[in-house]
Amino acid sequence: MVGAVFSILPPAEKRRWMNGLPDLGREWVSRNEAKGLPAGAVLRGLMDGLRAAGVVPDKQWDRTLDQ
């Protein structure tokens, strides 16, 4: 077999996986802002742009930045 295999998870299983992820958005922002990069603004802009386009993100990566 060549290539990737994609599986569609049932909604409850997908939520379980999503809830088990570490806060990757906050980690990425912290790591890059320590380098002087505007990572928080970039992540907020990305997420706002997705929402404006009608995308409903599975994980609200930007919502934990101010906590």
N, C-alpha and C positions, 0 to 999 in steps of 0.2 A: 504494500500500500504506500502510495506517495502522497504527501500533502498533509493538511490538517483535517481533523475531524471536529465539527462543531455540533454541540448538543444544545437543545433548547431546554432550559430548566423550568420546572413548574414554578409558579410565582412564589410559593412559600420557601422553596429551596433557594431560589435566587435571592430573596430577602435575607435568608440565613447566611449565604455567602457574602453578601454586601455588608451585613452587620458585623461580620467577622473580620473585615479588612481593617488594618490600622488606619489612622488618619493621614493618608498619603498626601493629601493636599496641604495640610499644615506642615508636615515634614518637609515637603518640597519647598514651600514658601520660606520656612525657617532656614533651610540650607542655602537657598539662593539669596535671601535678603542679607544673610551674613556675609555674602560676597559683594554686597552693595547693589544688587539687582532689584528692580521693582516687582518682585515676584507676586506679592499680594495683589497689586493692581492688575497684573497680567491674569492671574487666576480669576479674580472678580470679573474682569472684562470678558474672559472666555465664557464663564458661566452665565453672565448677563446676556451675552450674544447668543448663546444656545437657547436660553429661555425666550429671548425676543424672536427667535426663529421658530418658536413653537416646540422646541425639544424639551421634554420633561426628563431631566437628568435622574438616573437611578440613585445617585449619591450626590448630595448637596455639598461638594467639597469646599466651597467658599463660606458656608454658613458657620463653620467652627473657627474661623480665623480670628474673630473678635472675642472669643470666649476665654 
